[in-house]
Amino acid sequence: MTEMTQPLVGAPSETITVAAQPVSDTHAVTFSEVVYAHFNWWHHREGARRNAHAAQAFDDARIAFEKRHGELVNAYWCSHIESAVALTQKKRLRGALGPLWGFHRETDWSTQDFPEVAEQLHRCDELAVRANAVLKSVRQRICMQLVFASASHLLSLVDARAGSTSETAVADAVAKESAAIDKAEAYYHEAANGQAQMAYFAGMAMVTAVLSIFAAVYLTLAWATPVAALIAGAVGAVVSVVQRINSGKFELATDVGGYPCFLGGLRPLIGGAFAMAISFAFSGGLLHLPVAAGESTDNRRLALLVLGFVAGFSERWAQDTLTSIVPEAKPR
């Protein structure tokens, strides 16, 4: 979730919070308030009474913020201007998988004169939103840490510039951080595609298991070549996908929820449908089965099972074989 929080009066409006989950507490402290409280404490370190008051205000703001978003595990606070980026970790209930991570930033004061830095920080926002919504467990943690590292490095550039750093040095550093964000995005896409492949395979496995149970019950009563071919085609489809995954040439949409699992469930159904069609075509005499006339019925059944497996493994071969029955028909 991306939440646009309202900053204090007179503050810029660019406050980005990638929170783990929505909350109903309308009086919760925003990240802007935590940033300003920290900045106030930092610049009133001298003097016992003023420092104690500012420190207490910062602690109160931090505690209230952590109550909503989780513990601040990493943060970069600018020394010269009211800006910061932070990473939070919120533990889930017992039994849940891993903590929830959140990326937060308040940077408009520091980047208003550095559009190239603001652009890269926006890339960090986008990557954090995707990682928070799509990735799970360790992959999410790694990607969020990479986002925070790049954002903190970028913010440190403009913070140092507020002190005194040449524009050339800033430009060079921004280019390096842009390359680092490119690597983080590459990691995200690889991790997200891996998760999508697992969901896709789970969908295939569930549907194949259901078809296998149905076929097992049916075949105990009587042998039916189309039903046996259905399972052979479903297995062929599963083997085909596993082979493509191992070759590294299987890409899926990663930010569409349970869609990969749904597509995975369709794959063995499609393979089984083609296998049954091939079985009917050979059994009905539309296509010639290269088995000698004197061969036993069992041999013909085994041959049809092999053809069913091939039909599920290669949809293109099944389409070409079926359309060869009617020459003018062409596969789409």
C-alpha positions as CSV (number, residue, x, y, z in Angstrom):
1,M,0.0,0.0,0.0
2,T,1.2,3.5,-0.7
3,E,-0.1,6.1,1.7
4,M,0.3,9.8,1.2
5,T,0.4,11.3,4.6
6,Q,-0.2,15.0,5.4
7,P,3.0,16.9,6.5
8,L,3.0,19.6,9.1
9,V,1.9,23.2,8.2
10,G,4.5,24.8,5.9
11,A,6.2,21.5,5.0
12,P,6.4,20.1,1.5
13,S,3.9,17.5,0.4
14,E,6.2,14.7,-0.7
15,T,5.9,12.2,2.0
16,I,5.9,8.6,0.8
17,T,5.0,5.7,3.0
18,V,4.9,2.1,1.7
19,A,3.0,0.6,4.6
20,A,2.5,-3.1,5.2
21,Q,-1.2,-2.8,5.9
22,P,-4.0,-0.2,6.4
23,V,-4.9,0.9,9.9
24,S,-7.9,2.7,11.3
25,D,-6.1,5.0,13.8
26,T,-6.7,8.5,12.4
27,H,-4.5,10.1,15.1
28,A,-1.4,8.0,14.4
29,V,1.9,10.0,14.0
30,T,3.1,10.3,10.5
31,F,6.6,9.8,9.3
32,S,6.8,13.6,8.6
33,E,6.3,14.3,12.3
34,V,8.9,11.8,13.3
35,V,11.4,13.4,10.8
36,Y,10.7,16.9,12.2
37,A,10.9,15.8,15.8
38,H,14.3,14.1,15.1
39,F,15.6,17.2,13.2
40,N,14.5,19.4,16.2
41,W,16.2,17.2,18.7
42,W,19.4,17.0,16.5
43,H,19.7,20.8,16.3
44,H,19.0,21.3,20.1
45,R,21.5,18.8,21.3
46,E,23.2,21.6,23.3
47,G,21.6,22.6,26.5
48,A,20.3,20.1,29.1
49,R,16.7,21.3,29.4
50,R,16.0,22.0,25.7
51,N,17.7,18.7,24.7
52,A,15.7,16.7,27.2
53,H,12.4,18.2,25.9
54,A,13.3,17.7,22.2
55,A,14.5,14.1,22.9
56,Q,11.3,13.3,24.7
57,A,9.2,14.7,21.8
58,F,11.2,12.6,19.4
59,D,10.8,9.5,21.5
60,D,7.1,10.0,21.8
61,A,6.7,10.5,18.0
62,R,8.9,7.5,17.2
63,I,7.0,5.2,19.6
64,A,3.6,6.3,18.2
65,F,4.9,5.8,14.7
66,E,6.3,2.3,15.5
67,K,3.1,1.3,17.1
68,R,1.4,1.7,13.8
69,H,4.1,0.7,11.3
70,G,6.5,-1.5,13.2
71,E,10.0,-1.1,14.6
72,L,12.3,1.3,12.8
73,V,15.1,-1.1,11.9
74,N,17.1,1.2,9.6
75,A,16.9,5.0,9.1
76,Y,18.9,7.8,7.5
77,W,18.3,11.2,9.0
78,C,19.6,14.2,7.2
79,S,21.8,16.6,9.3
80,H,21.3,19.8,7.4
81,I,17.6,19.6,6.3
82,E,14.3,18.0,7.4
83,S,14.4,14.8,5.4
84,A,14.9,11.1,6.1
85,V,14.3,7.6,4.8
86,A,13.5,4.6,7.0
87,L,12.7,0.9,6.9
88,T,10.3,-0.6,9.3
89,Q,9.6,-4.2,10.4
90,K,6.3,-5.2,11.8
91,K,6.0,-8.7,13.3
92,R,2.9,-10.7,12.4
93,L,0.8,-13.0,14.5
94,R,2.2,-16.3,15.5
95,G,2.2,-18.8,12.7
96,A,2.3,-16.1,9.9
97,L,5.2,-16.2,7.4
98,G,7.8,-13.6,8.2
99,P,7.4,-9.9,9.2
100,L,5.9,-7.1,7.2
101,W,8.3,-4.5,5.9
102,G,7.6,-0.9,5.1
103,F,9.6,1.8,3.3
104,H,9.1,5.4,4.4
105,R,10.6,8.7,3.2
106,E,10.2,12.5,3.6
107,T,12.6,14.1,1.1
108,D,11.0,17.0,-0.7
109,W,12.9,19.7,1.3
110,S,16.2,18.1,0.3
111,T,15.5,17.2,-3.3
112,Q,13.6,20.3,-4.6
113,D,16.8,21.6,-6.2
114,F,18.0,18.1,-7.3
115,P,15.4,16.6,-9.8
116,E,17.8,13.9,-10.8
117,V,17.9,12.6,-7.2
118,A,14.1,12.9,-6.8
119,E,13.7,10.8,-10.0
120,Q,15.8,8.0,-8.6
121,L,14.0,8.2,-5.2
122,H,10.7,7.8,-7.1
123,R,12.2,4.6,-8.6
124,C,12.9,3.4,-5.1
125,D,9.2,4.1,-4.2
126,E,7.9,2.1,-7.1
127,L,10.2,-0.8,-6.4
128,A,9.3,-0.8,-2.7
129,V,5.6,-0.9,-3.5
130,R,6.1,-3.8,-5.9
131,A,8.3,-5.7,-3.4
132,N,5.9,-5.1,-0.6
133,A,2.9,-6.3,-2.6
134,V,4.4,-9.2,-4.6
135,L,7.4,-10.7,-2.8
136,K,7.3,-12.8,0.3
137,S,9.6,-13.8,3.2
138,V,13.3,-13.5,2.6
139,R,13.0,-12.2,-1.0
140,Q,10.9,-9.3,0.2
141,R,13.4,-8.5,3.0
142,I,16.4,-8.5,0.6
143,C,14.6,-6.3,-1.9
144,M,13.4,-3.8,0.7
145,Q,17.0,-3.6,2.1
146,L,18.3,-2.9,-1.4
147,V,15.7,-0.1,-1.8
148,F,16.6,1.4,1.5
149,A,20.3,1.3,0.8
150,S,19.9,3.1,-2.5
151,A,17.5,5.7,-1.1
152,S,19.8,6.4,1.9
153,H,22.8,6.8,-0.4
154,L,20.9,9.2,-2.6
155,L,19.7,11.3,0.3
156,S,23.2,11.4,1.8
157,L,24.3,13.1,-1.5
158,V,21.9,16.0,-1.2
159,D,22.5,16.2,2.6
160,A,26.2,16.6,2.0
161,R,25.5,19.0,-0.8
162,A,23.7,21.2,1.7
163,G,27.0,21.2,3.5
164,S,29.3,21.5,0.5
165,T,29.7,19.0,-2.3
166,S,30.4,19.7,-6.0
167,E,27.7,19.2,-8.5
168,T,29.9,16.9,-10.6
169,A,30.5,14.6,-7.6
170,V,26.7,14.5,-7.0
171,A,26.1,13.6,-10.7
172,D,28.6,10.8,-10.6
173,A,27.2,9.4,-7.4
174,V,23.6,9.6,-8.8
175,A,24.8,7.6,-11.9
176,K,26.3,4.9,-9.6
177,E,23.1,4.7,-7.5
178,S,21.0,4.5,-10.7
179,A,23.0,1.4,-11.7
180,A,22.5,0.0,-8.2
181,I,18.7,0.5,-8.5
182,D,18.9,-1.3,-11.9
183,K,20.4,-4.3,-10.1
184,A,17.8,-4.1,-7.4
185,E,15.1,-4.1,-10.0
186,A,16.7,-7.1,-11.8
187,Y,16.7,-9.0,-8.5
188,Y,13.0,-8.1,-7.9
189,H,12.0,-9.4,-11.4
190,E,14.0,-12.6,-10.9
191,A,12.5,-13.2,-7.4
192,A,9.0,-12.3,-8.5
193,N,9.2,-14.5,-11.5
194,G,10.4,-17.4,-9.3
195,Q,7.4,-16.9,-7.0
196,A,5.0,-16.8,-10.0
197,Q,6.5,-20.0,-11.3
198,M,5.9,-21.7,-8.0
199,A,2.3,-20.5,-8.0
200,Y,1.9,-21.7,-11.6
201,F,3.3,-25.1,-10.8
202,A,1.1,-25.4,-7.7
203,G,-1.9,-24.8,-9.9
204,M,-0.8,-27.4,-12.4
205,A,-0.1,-29.9,-9.6
206,M,-3.6,-29.4,-8.0
207,V,-5.5,-29.8,-11.3
208,T,-3.4,-32.8,-12.3
209,A,-4.0,-34.5,-9.0
210,V,-7.7,-34.0,-9.3
211,L,-7.7,-35.4,-12.8
212,S,-5.6,-38.4,-11.7
213,I,-8.0,-39.2,-8.9
214,F,-11.0,-39.0,-11.3
215,A,-9.2,-41.2,-13.8
216,A,-8.1,-43.7,-11.2
217,V,-11.7,-44.2,-10.0
218,Y,-13.0,-44.5,-13.6
219,L,-10.3,-46.9,-14.8
220,T,-10.9,-49.3,-11.9
221,L,-14.3,-49.8,-13.3
222,A,-13.4,-50.1,-17.0
223,W,-10.5,-49.3,-19.3
224,A,-11.3,-46.1,-21.3
225,T,-8.6,-45.0,-23.7
226,P,-9.7,-41.3,-23.8
227,V,-9.6,-41.1,-20.0
228,A,-6.1,-42.6,-19.9
229,A,-5.1,-40.2,-22.6
230,L,-6.4,-37.3,-20.6
231,I,-4.0,-38.1,-17.8
232,A,-1.1,-38.7,-20.2
233,G,-1.7,-35.3,-21.8
234,A,-1.9,-33.6,-18.4
235,V,1.4,-35.2,-17.3
236,G,3.0,-34.2,-20.6
237,A,1.9,-30.6,-20.1
238,V,3.5,-30.6,-16.6
239,V,6.7,-32.1,-17.9
240,S,6.8,-29.4,-20.7
241,V,6.5,-26.6,-18.2
242,V,9.1,-28.0,-15.9
243,Q,11.5,-28.3,-18.8
244,R,10.9,-24.7,-19.7
245,I,11.5,-23.5,-16.1
246,N,14.8,-25.4,-16.0
247,S,15.9,-23.8,-19.2
248,G,15.3,-20.3,-17.8
249,K,12.9,-19.4,-20.6
250,F,9.6,-19.3,-18.7
251,E,8.5,-15.7,-17.8
252,L,5.2,-14.9,-16.1
253,A,3.3,-11.8,-15.0
254,T,4.2,-11.2,-11.4
255,D,1.9,-8.5,-10.2
256,V,-1.5,-10.0,-10.9
257,G,-2.3,-11.8,-7.7
258,G,-3.4,-15.4,-8.1
259,Y,-3.5,-15.3,-11.9
260,P,-0.3,-17.5,-12.3
261,C,-1.9,-20.2,-10.2
262,F,-5.1,-20.0,-12.4
263,L,-3.0,-20.2,-15.6
264,G,-1.1,-23.2,-14.1
265,G,-4.4,-25.0,-13.5
266,L,-5.5,-24.5,-17.1
267,R,-2.2,-25.9,-18.5
268,P,-2.9,-29.6,-17.7
269,L,-6.6,-29.2,-18.8
270,I,-5.4,-27.9,-22.2
271,G,-2.9,-30.7,-22.5
272,G,-5.5,-33.3,-21.5
273,A,-8.0,-31.9,-24.0
274,F,-5.5,-32.1,-26.9
275,A,-4.6,-35.7,-25.8
276,M,-8.2,-36.8,-25.8
277,A,-8.8,-35.2,-29.2
278,I,-5.7,-37.0,-30.6
279,S,-7.0,-40.3,-29.1
280,F,-10.4,-39.8,-30.7
281,A,-8.8,-39.0,-34.0
282,F,-6.7,-42.1,-34.1
283,S,-9.4,-44.4,-32.7
284,G,-12.0,-43.1,-35.1
285,G,-9.8,-43.7,-38.1
286,L,-9.3,-40.0,-39.0
287,L,-5.6,-40.5,-38.5
288,H,-3.5,-43.5,-39.0
289,L,-1.8,-45.2,-36.0
290,P,1.5,-46.7,-37.1
291,V,0.9,-50.1,-35.4
292,A,0.8,-53.3,-37.3
293,A,-2.6,-54.8,-37.7
294,G,-1.6,-58.0,-35.9
295,E,-0.5,-56.1,-32.8
296,S,-2.5,-56.6,-29.6
297,T,-5.1,-54.2,-28.3
298,D,-2.8,-53.4,-25.4
299,N,0.0,-52.3,-27.7
300,R,-2.5,-49.9,-29.5
301,R,-3.5,-48.5,-26.1
302,L,0.1,-47.9,-25.1
303,A,0.7,-46.2,-28.4
304,L,-2.2,-43.9,-27.8
305,L,-1.0,-43.1,-24.3
306,V,2.4,-42.1,-25.8
307,L,0.7,-39.9,-28.4
308,G,-1.5,-38.4,-25.6
309,F,1.7,-37.5,-23.7
310,V,3.3,-35.9,-26.7
311,A,0.1,-33.9,-27.4
312,G,0.2,-32.5,-23.9
313,F,3.9,-31.9,-24.1
314,S,3.7,-30.0,-27.4
315,E,0.5,-28.1,-28.1
316,R,1.9,-27.0,-31.4
317,W,2.4,-30.6,-32.5
318,A,-1.1,-31.5,-31.4
319,Q,-2.6,-28.6,-33.4
320,D,-0.6,-29.4,-36.5
321,T,-1.7,-33.0,-36.3
322,L,-5.4,-32.3,-35.8
323,T,-5.5,-29.6,-38.5
324,S,-3.8,-32.0,-41.0
325,I,-7.2,-33.8,-41.0
326,V,-8.7,-30.8,-42.7
327,P,-5.9,-29.2,-44.9
328,E,-7.6,-25.8,-45.2
329,A,-7.8,-25.4,-41.4
330,K,-4.8,-23.6,-39.9
331,P,-3.9,-23.3,-36.2
332,R,-4.1,-19.8,-34.7
